[in-house]
Amino acid sequence: MEPFVRKFTDIRLSDVETVGGKNASLGEMISHLSGDGIRVPDGFATTAYAFWTYLDYNKLWEHLQQLMQQLDRNDFSNLQEIGAAARNLVLRGAIPQVITEEILAAYHALGGTVPAAVAVRSSATAEDMPQASFAGQHESYLNVTGEAALLEAVRRCFASLYTDRAIKYREDNGFEHSKVALSVGVQLMVRADLACSGVGFTLEPESGFRDVVLLSGVWGLGENIVQGAVMPDEFYVFKPTLLQGKQAIIQKKLGDKAHTLVYADNANDRESTVNKATPAEKREQFVLSDAEVLQLARWAMAIETHYERPMDIEWAKDGISGELFILQARPETIHSREHADHQQEYTLLEKGVCLVKGEAIGNKAATGIARVLQSPAEAGRLQPGDIIVTHTTSPDWDPLLKKAAAIVTNTGGRTSHASIVARELGVPAIVGALGATEQIKDGAYITVSCCEGKTGYVYEGQLPFKATVIDPGELVMPEGTEAKLIISDPDQAFRLAMYPNDGVGLLRMEFIITHAIRIHPMALVRFDALEDAAAKAEIAAITRQYPDKRRFFIDKLSQGIGTIAAAFYPREVIVRLSDFKTNEYAQLIGGKAFEPAEENPMLGFRGASRYYHPLYKDGFALECAAIKAVREDMGLGNVKVMIPFCRTVEEGRKVLDVMASFGLQQGTDGLEVYVMAELPSNVLQAAAFAKIFDGFSIGSNDLTQLTLGIDRDSALVAGIFNENDPAARRMIAMMIAAAKEAGVQVGLCGQAPSDLPDFAAFLVEQGINSISFNHDALLQGIANIRRAEERNSATGNKPLPVLI
């Protein structure tokens, strides 16, 4: 006779048909990964045979089949009625004595003489397959203690095979109801209520980028993450440098963690938990130390390696022992089904009035009628193509979500239920959009935009957008000229890294400073001496987790640069040091106290001249410290540095000396330092500059401006600006020739090579090494380079004369 119960230690992944995907995975990890130090709480599982026997013993087969035959499979209008009836049938049954005896014997073996506190979780025999997640379809019960409570929880798990959402999910995925059994996993409790818990993915869940582990965590039990009840902490860990033993945390985000889910006092078996307000000091703390983040990331990678596919894991920390545990591991089911090479680019063609914003899930856009709903009971108000706007979602919402064109929730993070379902359905979602249910009017047309980075926006009205399918497999890259990207936003990095490219020719750090930092670096260096009380208070609030205000700048800048460097690793990423002008720097918080007023900031105190000057040198030290952290601590040696607006060779030497004094020594650990070629002096003195720098990047905007004597900030003369002007072309050609003569690399960053095919041809003919494009111009730019290379090959690879 088949057993009714099997210990986790006797279960393997091949036992899915017997104990379901969840329990089979737990047994697999205990058996094969404990040697890697991965801790999984022990337990046992009831088998499919136990479930079939339960149905036989209570004569439920025929009744359940009749109910399922009555289901309205067109509109599912009677789903709630059919589901409730099926659950009631199962709940009225009794567990046969033979099954009871095996369950209790296994339970006592877990706890010894003291009744153990256990988690009782459902595991369907068709779940957690690569093509179907079944996430959240069935019930779980936590902190169950004692024989009677355990048996009741088992019975309720059996009944949860017929939750409304599970019935609908099986219908949508083609699973026959009568062929799916419910196994119950009984697992020793991890006291996460006294510590923290969370989830993790072994890829970046929006783009499918494979080289990171994303971990999310909250205080207390993890249901708050799944339900999207709070904003969790998030940690991104870069796999390649983690394997090298580096401090590979490339990004950390502190969530609000406003509530902590704990066990209720004197709780009964149906209301065992309660959400309590998280103390202010704990909201300001990360739930995991860096060492714990790295440990979990290593475990996640080991699990991924064992299963040979991207994985979705659940983890918890025991508040008594302080140990970390893996509670569950299932295949990631979204990106594993997609063609990894295909990209879909959505572009919003107009901007409108922004109603709310939050975290963007996916990279799409959608328009439709907003339907503000309080609960799934309002399903009748929702029409196909509407946009659901609600406070939060749970698995009970799944039948509704399948009708929606987009989802907007007040709460939640990237690993919340709404986020997971939106990815699975392929619809855009914005989570953590505070005030959405108040600011968005029911019945109004809105546009949900998730195609502008990690921040998603809800706009009034129906705004036009376009969708472009990109198939890199059909694109032939240039043979002799590298095509690189210009990038500034770390939130776009993982997605853009999947475009065809040869790396990043220009990383503008100004975007990171204005968006992630917002504070003038000198206001952080001299925070205690600030006289502007309002600015000082604002800075104190923003940097409240940082006693050393300088550390705030270093951490935020290094994480922004590190994210981009990781996304493109091992391809080179050239980081241009800050090139704000004084009027732009003054707009940063606290900046007015440190910036002189200039008549023409375009030609004033900018670029290289700032880095060694007493007015900014201490601020420049923070930039150097951030890049040093990226290269040395994170292990991202593909980062190179570029000096902007360097007027003289002597100034270049001064900057290199200052960088070295701050720990960035040219040549050490392969550090290369480039210089922008954007002034006529750079061209005329190219040979001398080439002796102290490793390469050039032509900044065609400034070089054209200074060659033609045009202030690009002046609308009166801006119309004369033309990179294709013969004088500008000659300067560029001279620069390329000088770099080639000196034997150093030379590239160009600008829009002209993508907009003007003849300009791309001109650059290729002159022998430029690389051309960098904004992402929306990259594909056209590659095509222009290819045509230019073919033409150049036909002429014998000889540079054509420059018209003057």
N, C-alpha and C positions, 0 to 999 in steps of 0.2 A: 504494500500500500504506500502511496506517495505520502510524504510528510506534510503536515499542516503548518509547521514552523521550521525555519532554517536560520541558523546563526549567521551573522555577517561574515565571520571568519571562514564559513563554508560556502560562501556565495562568490561567484565570478561574473564578469560582464556577460558571459554566454547564457546566464540564467534570466535574461530579460523576460522571456515568456512565462517564467515561474514566479518571479518576484517584482517585475516591473523595472523600468529603467533606473529610477531613483535608487532603489534598494540594491540593484545589481551593481550600480556604480559605487555605492558605499562599500560593498563587499570587495569589489575589485581594488579599491584604494587601500583598504585595510590589508589585503593580501599582498599587494605588489608595491605599494609606495611607502609603507611604514618604515622600510629600510632606508628611505631618503629623509627620515625624520618627520614626515608628514603625519600629524595626529588627526585621527578620525574617531569620534566617540563610538564605543562598541554598542552592539545591539543585536536585534534579530528581526525577522520579517515573517509575516504570515504569507502563505503561498497562494497562487491562483487556485490550486486544488481546494484550499480552505474556503475561498470565496464561492467556487462552484458548489461545494458541499453545503454551504450556508443557504444558497438559493434552492438546492434540492430539498434540504431538510424543511424549509419553510414554504415549499411549493410556490416559488415566485416566478419561475421561468415564463410560463404562459401569460401571467398577468402583465409582466414587464414588456413582453413582446407585443401584446395587444395595445398597451399604452403607446409604445413607440410607433406602432402602425397608425395611430390616431394623430400623430404630430403633423401639424400644418407645415409642410416643407417649402412652401412658397413664401409666405410672409411671417411664419413662425408666430402667428397671432395667439396660439394656445400654448406657447412654450412654457410659460410660468405655471399654467394649470397642469400640464403633463409632467413637468419636473417635480412639482410638489406632490403629485399623486405617486410617482415612482419612489420618491424618497420616503414617503409615509409607508409604502408597502415594505421597503427594506427595513425601516426602523421598527416596524411591528414584529419583525422576526426575532427569533431567539438563537443564540450561538450554541450549537450542539456541544454536549459535554466533552466529547473527545477533542474537539478543537480547544475548548476552554482549558482543559488539563494541559495541553501542550503549550498554550500561551502562558499560563501561570507558571509552569515549570521553567520556561525560558526566562520569564520575568524575575523569578526568585534567584536564578543563577546569576543575573546581572547585579542584583542588590545585596545578595547574601541574606543575613538575618534582618537587615533594615530595609523596608520597602524603598526602592529607588525612585527618584523623580525622573520621569522620562518624557521625551517628545514622541508623540504618536502622529505619524505622517502617512498620507496616502501615496501610493505609487501604482499607477495604472500600467497594465502589461503592454501597452502600445506607446507609452510616453517616452520622452527624452531621446527620440530617434533624431538623426540629423535632419529629417524632413519635417518634423513636428515637435514643438516644445512642450505642449500641454502645461506650460508654466501657470501655476495658480488656479488650475481648473478644479482641483479637489481640496478637501479640507485637511487641516493639521490642528493638533491640540498640544499645547505646551504645558510643562510642569505638572504632568499627570502622576499622581501618587496613589498607590493602593490597588488591590485587585479589582474592586467594583468599578472604580473610576477608569481603570485601564480597559476593562471589557466594554464599558459604555463607549469609550473613545473609539475602540475598534469597530463597534457597530455603526457609529456615526461616520467613520471613514468609509465603511462599506456603502452606506447610503449616499455619500458624496460622489459616487460614480455617476449619479443622476442629478447633479446640480444643473441649473439651467445653462450655465456657461459651458459645462462639460458636454452636455447633450449637443449644444450648438457647435461646439468645437469639433466633435466627432462627425457631425453632419458636414461641416465645411471641409474637413480633411479626408472624408471618404472612409472612415472607420465604421465597421458594422457594430452596433451597440452590443449585441449578444456575444460578440467574440472578444470583448475587452473585459478583463478581470481587474479586481482591485486588490492589490497586496498592501498590507499595512506594515510600515517600518516602525519599530519601537527602539528608541535610541537614548542612551544616557544623556541627561540634560547638561548642557554647558551653561553656566550661570552668567550668560551675557547680560542679564538684567542688572548685574552688579558691575558690568564693564561696558563692552561695546560689541557691535557686530556689523556685518555688511555683506556686500557682494563684490564680485570681480569679473572682469572679462580679460581674456588673453589676446585681445585685439582692441583697437579703438572703435567703439560701437557705431559711430556715425559714418566714418569713411571706410571701415574695414581694414585700416592700416594694421599690419600684422606684428610690427616690432615693438609694441608697447603692451604693458599690462595696466589696466585701469582698475583701481580699487576705490570703492565708496564705503563710507562707514558712518554710523550714528552711535550715540550713547544708548545703551539698553538693547532691547530686542530688535531684530532686523525688520520686523513687519512695517515699521515706519518708513523704511526705504521703499519697500515693495508698494505700499499704499501711496507713496508720494506725500506723506503727511509732513515731512520736514525736508529741509535742504541739507544733504549730507556733506561731509568732507570728501574731497576727491584727491587722488594721488595717481600720477602717471609715472610709470617706471619704464625705462628704455632697456629692452632685453639684451641687445648686443654688448653694451658696456656693463650691464649687471653681470654678465658671464665673465667679464674681465675683472670683476671684483671692485668696480667703481661705485661711487655713491650716485647711483643711476636714477635718482628721483628728479625728473626733469620739470615737474610741475606739481604744485600743491595748491589746493583751493579750500579755504575754511568755510564750511557751511554753517547755517544758523543753528541747526540742531535744537530747535526751539522746544521740543518735547522729548521726553525719554519714556519709552514703553517698558514698564516693569510689571511684575506679578501683583495682582490686587490682594489686599488683605482679606482673609475670610472669603475668598472667591469660590464660586461654584464652578462646575466643569464647563459651563458655557460662557462665563464671563471672567476668564482667568487673568486678564491683563488690564492695565489702566495706563493712560498717558498722563504723565506729570510734567509740569513746567521744568525745563532744564535750568539749573542755577546759572547765573550770569557768568561766573568764572569758568564753568565747564563749556559754555557756549563759545568762549574765546580760546579754548584749547583744542588741538587736534586730537582725535580719538586714538590715534596710533603714533608711536614714536617712529623716527626714521628707520631705526633698526627693525622694528616690527613690520613696517611697510616693505622693506627689502626682503624680509623673511617670507612674508606672504607672497610676494612677487616670485621669489625662487620656487616656492611650492606650486604656484599657479603654472609656472613654466614646466616644472617636472610633470604636472598633471597633463598639460597640453602635449608634451613629448610622449607620454605613455599612451594617450588616446589618439595621437597623430591627427589632431584637428583642433581648431579654436574651441575654447571651453568657457562656460559660464559657471562660476563657482559661488558658493555661499560660505562665509567664514564667521567665526565668533571668538571672542576672548572670554575666558572664564575669570570672573571677578574674584574668585577665592584663590585659585592656584596661579593666576596670572598667565596661564598658557593659552596659546592660540590653537584653534581647531578648524579643520575643514568639515563643514556640515553636509555639503552636497556638491556634486560636479556633474554638469550635463553639457552636451554639445551645444555650441552656439549655433543658432538656427537661421540667422538672417544672412550674413555675408557668406557663409559656407554654401548657400544655394545660388549666389550671384556669380555672374561672369566677372572675375576680378579685374579684367582689363577694360571693361566698358565703364565709362563715366557719363553721367547725365548732368549737364550744366544748366541751371536755371538762372535767369537774369530778370530782375524786376525792371520794367521799362519806364516806370514813373514812380515817384514817391508821393505819399499822401500824409494825412494827419495821423500820427501814431497814437493809438489808444493805450496800449500796454506793450511791455516787452518782457522777455524772459529767456530761458535757455532754449536754443533751437535744437530740435531733434530731426535729423535728416537734413537734406540740402535743397528741398523743393519749395514750391510756392503753390497756394491754392486760394480760390475765391469761392464764396458761397454765403448763404444766409446763416447768421449766428443763431444758435439755439441754446439759450442759457438754461441748463437743467440742474435740478437739485439732487436727483437720484435716478436710478434705472427705472423706477416706477413710472417715470414720465416718458417712456419709450414711444408712446403714441404720438407725441408732438414732433418727433424727429422724422424728417424725410430724407431719402437717399440724396447725398450730395451736400447736406447741411454741415455746418461746422459746430461741433460740440464745444460748449464753453461751460466749465463746471469747476467746483472747488478741487476735487481730486477724484481719481477713479480707483476701482478695485476689480478683481476678476468678474464680479457681477455685472460690470458694464460691458463686457466683451461683445455680447450680441448687438449692442447699440453701436459700439465703436466701428464695427464692420460696415456700417452704413455711412460713416462720416467721411467728408472730404479732408478734414483736418481736425485736430484736437487742441484745445487750449485749457490749461488748468492753473488755478491760483498757486498751487504748491507743487512740490516734487523736484526731482533731479534727474540726471541722465540714466539712472538705473531704476527709476520708479516704474510702476505698472504701466502708466500711460506711455512712457518712453519706449518700453519694451514692445508693447502692442503696436504702437505707431510704426516702429521699425519693421515689425513683422508684416504689417498691412501695407507698408510702403507709402504711408501718408505723412505729411508734415505735422509736427506737433510743437507747441511751445509750452513748456512746463515752468513752474516757478514764476508765472506771470502775475505778480501781486496785484490784486484789485481787478482781475479780469472780469469776474462776474458782476462787478459794479460798474466798470467803465464801458463794457460792451453791452449794447442794447439788444435784447431779444428781438429777432426778426429783421435786424439790420444786415445789409450786405457788408462784408468785411473781406480783407485780404490777409492771409497768413503767410508771412515771408520767412523762410528758414534758409534763404540762399545768400545771406549777408554775413556769414561767419557764425560763431557760436551763439551770438545773441539773435533771438528771433523777435520779429516785430509784427504786431497786429495793426493794420491800417484801416481807416474808414474807407468804405466803398469797394468797388471791384476795380483793382488796378491791373493793367496789362502786364504780362510777363511772357517770356519765351523759354522754351526748353530745347537744348541741343544735345544730341547723343554723340559722344566722342568715343571712337574705337581706335585706341592707340595701335592696335594690331595692324590697321590699314595704313598707318603713317610710317614713312621711311625717314629716319633721322638723317641730318646732314653728315657727310663723311669727314670733311675737313674743318668745319666751323662749328664750334659748340653752341647749342641753343640753351640758354639759361633763363631763370626766372628772376624777376624783381619782386620782392615780397616784403611785407611789413607787419602783417597781422598773424600772430601765432595761431589764432583760432582757425585759420584757413590752411595751416601748414600740412596736416596729414592728408587732406583731400588733394591739395595741389601737388603734393609729392608724387601722386599717382599719375599725373600728366607726364607725357614724354618730355624729358629734360635732362640736361647735363649738370644740374646743380643750381645754386643760387649765386647769381653774379652781383646782386646788390640786396643786402638786408638792411632796410632803413630802421634804425632803432628808435627814431623819433616817435613812431606810432606807439611803441611799447611804453615809452616815457609818458606820452600824453594820455593814454588810455588806462594803463595798469598802474602807473606810479602817480602821475598828475602833479607831483610836487617838484619844485626846483631843487636840484641836488645840493646846492649850497645852503638852502633853507633847512636841509636835513643835517648837513655838516655842522652848521652853526645854529641848531635849533634852540639851544638854551639862551642864545643872545638875541633872538628875534624880538623886534620891538612892535611888530604888527600883531596885536592881541588876537584879532579875528583870524588871521592866517595861522597863527600859532595854535589856536584852539582847533582849527580844521585839520591841521597836520597831526596834532595829537590824537584826534579821533580816528583818522585814517590809519595811523601807525600804532594803534593802541597795543598790539601784540609785541611791539618792538621797543624795549628799553633803549637799545642803541638804534637811533633813527637811521643811521647810515646803512645798517643791515637791511632795512626795508628796501631801499633802492637796489642794493646788490642782489637780494633774493628775487625781487620782481623782474629785474632786467635779465638776470641769468636764466630764470625760468622761461621768459619769453624767447630769448635767443636760443636756449637749450632745446625748447620744443621744436623750433624751426630746424636747428642743426640735426636733431634726432630724426625728424621727418625725412630729411634728404640724405642722411648718412648712408654710405661713406662718401657720397659726392661732396664736393667742396661748397662751403657756404661762406661768402665774403661779407663780413659785417662792417658796414661803414660806421665809424664813430660819430657821435652826435654832430649834426650840422644845422642846429637851430640858429636863427639870427636873433639879435638881441630883442627885437620886438616880439618874437615868438617865445623866447625864453621867459620874457617878462609876464606872459600870460599864464605860466605855471603858478601853482599856489606858492606864495612867498617869493615869487620871482622878481617883483618890482624893486625889492630892496637890494638886489644884486646885479641889476642890469643897467648899464648907462643908456641914456637917450641918444639915439643917433639919427642924423638926417637921412642917411642912406644905409640902412642895415645890410642890404645886399652886398655892399662892398666894405663892410665894417668889421666888427669884432665877431668873427665867425670861424668855424673850422679849426685848422691847426693852431692859429694864433691864440686861441683860448686855452689850449691844453697845458701850456707852460706858463701862462700868465697868472700872477697871484690872485686875480679876481675869480679864476675858475679852476686853478690847478687841483685844489682839494676835491672839487666836484668830478674832475676827470679821473681822479684816483678811484672813484666809485665805479666808473665805467670799466676801468682796467680790472678792478677786482671782480666784476661780474663776468667778464670774458675769461679771466683766469679760472673762475669757478667752473665755467662751462667746459673749458679745455681739460683742466686737471681733475677736478672732483667728479664731474659727470662723465669724463672720458671722451669728449667729443672733439677729437683732434682735427676733424675736418673743417673747423672754424678758422678762417683767416681774417685778418684785420685790414681795414682800408682807412687812410687818412684823407679827409676832404679839405678842399680849399687851402692847399699848402703852397704858399706864394713863392718861397725861395728854398734852395737846397739847404741853406743853413737852418731855416725853420724846420725842415724835415729832420735834420740831425737832432735838433733840440727835442722834438716830439719823441723820436726814438729813444733818446736818453731818459726822458721823463717816463716813458712807458716801461723801460727797463728798471727804473727805480721803483716802480709799482708792481714789479713781478712779471711783466710781459716783455721778455728778452727775445728780440728777433733771432730766429734760428734755434732757440731752445725748444726741444720736443717738436721740431719741425715747424715752428710758428713762422708763417710768412706774413709780411706786411706790404700791402699795396698802397698806391697813392692815386687819388683821383687826378685825371688829366683834364682839367676844366678851366685852366687859365692859360693865356698865351705864354706866360713864363714857363709853364710845365712843358709846352711844346718846344720852345726855343732852347730850353735847358734839359731836354729829355735825356741826353747822354749822361749828364751829371746826376739827374734824379735816379736813373737806372742803376747807378753805382751803389746807392744806399737803399733802394726799395726793390722788392721782388717782382713787381709788375705794375701795370697801369690799368685803370678803367676810365675810359673817356666819358666824361659827363657832358653829353652833347648840348644840354640845355644851357648850362653856364658858359661853356666854351663858345657857343654861338652868340650868347648875350654879350660876352666880353670882346669877342672878335668884331661884332657889328656895333658895339657901343649902345646896346638896347637894354633898358631897365624893364625886365619882364613884368614887374609890378605896376608899370605905368600903362594904363589903358590907351593913352594917346599914341604911343609908339609900338605897342605890342603887336600890331598888325604887320609890322615890318619883320618881325622875328621869323627866321626861316633856316632850319638846319640844312636845307638843300642849297643854300646860297653858295656860290662859287668860293667865296672867301672862307666860309665855315668848312666846306668840303676840303679845301686845301690844308687848313689847319689839322683836320682829322687825318688826312693822308700823310702829312708830315709826321704826326704823332705815331701812326702805325709803322711807318718806315723806320723811325728812330728806335722804336721798341724792338723791331725785328733785327736791326743792326746791333743793338745791345744784347740780344739774345734773351729778352724777358717777355713774359706774357702781356698781351694787350687785348682788352675787350671794350665793348661799348654798351651803355645802358640808355635806352630811350625808345620812344614810340615810333620814330621815323622808319626804322627798318621793317616794321610790320605794316605801316600805312603806305609806304612808298616802295614798291618792288625795286625801282631803280636805285634807291638808296641802299637797300640790302645788297644789290649787285655791286655797287660801288665799294662797300665795305669788304665783301668777299674778294673782289678783284685786288684790293690793296693788301690782302693777306691777313686780315684780322683773325685773332684766335677764337673769340667768342662774342656773341651778341645776346644781351639780356632783354627780356620782354615782360610786361605785365601779363598776368595769366590770361586775360581776355584777348590778348593779341598774340599769344604764343603759337597757336596752331597756324595762323596766317603767316607769322614770322618764320616758322620752320619751312613752310611751303616756299616763301620768298628766298630763303637761303638755299634750298634745294635747287630752285631754278637758276639762281645765281651761280651755284657750283657747277651745274651742267653747262652753263654758258661759259664759265671761266675755263672749264676743261676743254671746251671746243676751241678756245683761243690760245691754248698752250700754257695756261696757268701763268700768264705774264700780266702784271698789274697794268691796267689801262692808264693812259695819261689823265691827269686831273685838269679839267677845264678851268682856266683863270681869265 
